[in-house]
Amino acid sequence: MLRRDHQIAALALVTNPLLLTTPHLTWSTTVTAVTLTLILAVLPDVDRDLPGCHHRGFSHTLWAWGLVTGALSLLPLTPLLVLVGSLSYLSHLVIDSLSIANLRWLGPLTANPADSQYGITVGVTPTGRIKHHHGRYRGYRVGGGVELGLTILFFISDVISATVLWQRLWD
């Protein structure tokens, strides 16, 4: 997914459901949660901007997610905000793993994502792609129509959630 699409998806899948189910919500918690989501939902893509790093490398592993979650827990944040930040980062990894491109969840331990000794591999080829029963690859194409459709649905969900949150915070 594109960066903005990861942010829209993380708001819809992580932040909004957690905020909508939190009693006694405050403005500061809401603003901090949204800010954490907007930053951490795209943090795995930092490898695109670093010299010597390849995209979907270490920052796209469970090890990096664990480091980010550990760092968040050391900050003066409430458990809800640590959860929002951690799940926002994880949402990026999950969404990227559903694309046609490869994702090495336990890299660098695995030579490729289909190494069943270490990775999640149900139905994947040796290159880590999920095969359809007709021999075509499953998954969305980054920047393609499926991604656009999902992003529109997530955006609609975000607008509805923001409206409900706005009303709750003003009551």
BAKEGU-942679 format. One record per residue (C-alpha): residue number from 0; residue in one letter; y, x, z. Coordinates in nm, 2 decimals. Layout:
! BAKEGU-942679
{NUM, A, {Y, X, Z}};
...
***
This chain:
! BAKEGU-942679
{0, M, {0.00, 0.00, 0.00}};
{1, L, {0.36, 0.10, -0.04}};
{2, R, {0.55, 0.19, 0.27}};
{3, R, {0.75, -0.13, 0.30}};
{4, D, {0.43, -0.33, 0.24}};
{5, H, {0.27, -0.15, 0.54}};
{6, Q, {0.56, -0.25, 0.75}};
{7, I, {0.55, -0.61, 0.64}};
{8, A, {0.18, -0.63, 0.70}};
{9, A, {0.20, -0.46, 1.04}};
{10, L, {0.46, -0.71, 1.15}};
{11, A, {0.24, -1.00, 1.04}};
{12, L, {-0.09, -0.87, 1.16}};
{13, V, {0.01, -0.69, 1.48}};
{14, T, {0.36, -0.74, 1.62}};
{15, N, {0.42, -1.10, 1.56}};
{16, P, {0.09, -1.23, 1.70}};
{17, L, {0.13, -1.01, 2.01}};
{18, L, {0.49, -1.11, 2.07}};
{19, L, {0.42, -1.48, 2.00}};
{20, T, {0.15, -1.48, 2.27}};
{21, T, {0.36, -1.29, 2.53}};
{22, P, {0.51, -1.50, 2.81}};
{23, H, {0.86, -1.42, 2.93}};
{24, L, {0.96, -1.22, 2.62}};
{25, T, {1.29, -1.04, 2.63}};
{26, W, {1.52, -0.92, 2.36}};
{27, S, {1.47, -0.55, 2.45}};
{28, T, {1.09, -0.59, 2.43}};
{29, T, {1.12, -0.77, 2.09}};
{30, V, {1.36, -0.51, 1.94}};
{31, T, {1.16, -0.22, 2.07}};
{32, A, {0.83, -0.37, 1.94}};
{33, V, {0.97, -0.43, 1.59}};
{34, T, {1.12, -0.08, 1.58}};
{35, L, {0.79, 0.08, 1.69}};
{36, T, {0.61, -0.12, 1.42}};
{37, L, {0.85, -0.02, 1.14}};
{38, I, {0.82, 0.34, 1.23}};
{39, L, {0.45, 0.37, 1.32}};
{40, A, {0.32, 0.15, 1.03}};
{41, V, {0.44, 0.42, 0.79}};
{42, L, {0.38, 0.73, 1.00}};
{43, P, {0.05, 0.81, 0.85}};
{44, D, {0.23, 0.86, 0.52}};
{45, V, {0.43, 1.15, 0.67}};
{46, D, {0.18, 1.38, 0.49}};
{47, R, {0.35, 1.29, 0.16}};
{48, D, {0.66, 1.46, 0.27}};
{49, L, {0.52, 1.77, 0.43}};
{50, P, {0.46, 2.08, 0.22}};
{51, G, {0.10, 2.20, 0.21}};
{52, C, {-0.04, 1.86, 0.31}};
{53, H, {-0.23, 1.63, 0.09}};
{54, H, {-0.19, 1.25, 0.11}};
{55, R, {-0.46, 1.07, 0.31}};
{56, G, {-0.54, 1.39, 0.50}};
{57, F, {-0.54, 1.43, 0.88}};
{58, S, {-0.27, 1.17, 0.94}};
{59, H, {-0.51, 0.91, 0.79}};
{60, T, {-0.79, 0.98, 1.05}};
{61, L, {-0.90, 0.83, 1.38}};
{62, W, {-0.81, 1.17, 1.54}};
{63, A, {-0.44, 1.12, 1.44}};
{64, W, {-0.45, 0.76, 1.56}};
{65, G, {-0.58, 0.89, 1.90}};
{66, L, {-0.31, 1.15, 1.92}};
{67, V, {-0.04, 0.89, 1.84}};
{68, T, {-0.18, 0.65, 2.09}};
{69, G, {-0.20, 0.92, 2.36}};
{70, A, {0.16, 1.02, 2.29}};
{71, L, {0.28, 0.66, 2.31}};
{72, S, {0.11, 0.62, 2.65}};
{73, L, {0.30, 0.92, 2.78}};
{74, L, {0.63, 0.76, 2.69}};
{75, P, {0.81, 0.51, 2.93}};
{76, L, {0.68, 0.21, 2.74}};
{77, T, {0.51, -0.11, 2.87}};
{78, P, {0.14, -0.15, 2.79}};
{79, L, {0.24, -0.42, 2.54}};
{80, L, {0.46, -0.17, 2.35}};
{81, V, {0.19, 0.10, 2.35}};
{82, L, {-0.05, -0.16, 2.21}};
{83, V, {0.20, -0.26, 1.94}};
{84, G, {0.26, 0.10, 1.83}};
{85, S, {-0.10, 0.20, 1.84}};
{86, L, {-0.22, -0.11, 1.64}};
{87, S, {0.07, -0.07, 1.39}};
{88, Y, {-0.06, 0.29, 1.31}};
{89, L, {-0.42, 0.16, 1.30}};
{90, S, {-0.32, -0.12, 1.06}};
{91, H, {-0.20, 0.14, 0.81}};
{92, L, {-0.54, 0.31, 0.82}};
{93, V, {-0.74, -0.02, 0.79}};
{94, I, {-0.53, -0.14, 0.50}};
{95, D, {-0.55, 0.19, 0.32}};
{96, S, {-0.93, 0.19, 0.36}};
{97, L, {-0.94, -0.14, 0.17}};
{98, S, {-0.78, 0.01, -0.13}};
{99, I, {-0.97, 0.17, -0.42}};
{100, A, {-0.86, 0.52, -0.30}};
{101, N, {-1.06, 0.72, -0.05}};
{102, L, {-1.00, 0.74, 0.32}};
{103, R, {-1.18, 0.99, 0.55}};
{104, W, {-1.18, 0.82, 0.89}};
{105, L, {-1.34, 1.11, 1.07}};
{106, G, {-1.21, 1.40, 0.85}};
{107, P, {-1.23, 1.69, 0.86}};
{108, L, {-1.58, 1.63, 1.01}};
{109, T, {-1.69, 1.46, 0.69}};
{110, A, {-1.70, 1.60, 0.35}};
{111, N, {-1.64, 1.26, 0.20}};
{112, P, {-1.60, 0.91, 0.34}};
{113, A, {-1.95, 0.80, 0.25}};
{114, D, {-2.11, 1.05, 0.49}};
{115, S, {-2.30, 0.79, 0.70}};
{116, Q, {-2.37, 1.04, 0.98}};
{117, Y, {-2.00, 1.02, 1.08}};
{118, G, {-1.82, 0.74, 0.90}};
{119, I, {-1.82, 0.37, 0.84}};
{120, T, {-2.01, 0.35, 0.51}};
{121, V, {-2.16, 0.01, 0.45}};
{122, G, {-2.17, -0.05, 0.08}};
{123, V, {-1.98, 0.25, -0.03}};
{124, T, {-2.05, 0.50, -0.31}};
{125, P, {-2.06, 0.88, -0.25}};
{126, T, {-1.69, 0.89, -0.33}};
{127, G, {-1.62, 0.63, -0.06}};
{128, R, {-1.55, 0.34, -0.29}};
{129, I, {-1.70, 0.00, -0.23}};
{130, K, {-1.90, -0.12, -0.53}};
{131, H, {-1.90, -0.48, -0.65}};
{132, H, {-2.24, -0.62, -0.75}};
{133, H, {-2.13, -0.60, -1.11}};
{134, G, {-2.07, -0.22, -1.08}};
{135, R, {-1.69, -0.24, -1.05}};
{136, Y, {-1.51, -0.11, -0.75}};
{137, R, {-1.38, -0.34, -0.48}};
{138, G, {-1.05, -0.29, -0.32}};
{139, Y, {-0.69, -0.34, -0.42}};
{140, R, {-0.49, -0.11, -0.64}};
{141, V, {-0.18, 0.03, -0.48}};
{142, G, {0.12, -0.13, -0.63}};
{143, G, {-0.10, -0.39, -0.81}};
{144, G, {-0.10, -0.77, -0.81}};
{145, V, {-0.33, -0.81, -0.51}};
{146, E, {-0.11, -0.60, -0.30}};
{147, L, {0.20, -0.79, -0.41}};
{148, G, {0.03, -1.12, -0.33}};
{149, L, {-0.08, -1.00, 0.01}};
{150, T, {0.27, -0.87, 0.08}};
{151, I, {0.43, -1.20, -0.01}};
{152, L, {0.19, -1.39, 0.22}};
{153, F, {0.26, -1.14, 0.50}};
{154, F, {0.63, -1.18, 0.44}};
{155, I, {0.61, -1.56, 0.46}};
{156, S, {0.42, -1.52, 0.79}};
{157, D, {0.69, -1.28, 0.92}};
{158, V, {0.97, -1.52, 0.84}};
{159, I, {0.79, -1.81, 1.01}};
{160, S, {0.72, -1.59, 1.32}};
{161, A, {1.07, -1.46, 1.33}};
{162, T, {1.20, -1.81, 1.33}};
{163, V, {0.97, -1.91, 1.62}};
{164, L, {1.06, -1.59, 1.81}};
{165, W, {1.43, -1.64, 1.76}};
{166, Q, {1.40, -1.99, 1.90}};
{167, R, {1.20, -1.87, 2.20}};
{168, L, {1.45, -1.59, 2.28}};
{169, W, {1.75, -1.82, 2.27}};
{170, D, {1.59, -2.09, 2.49}};
***
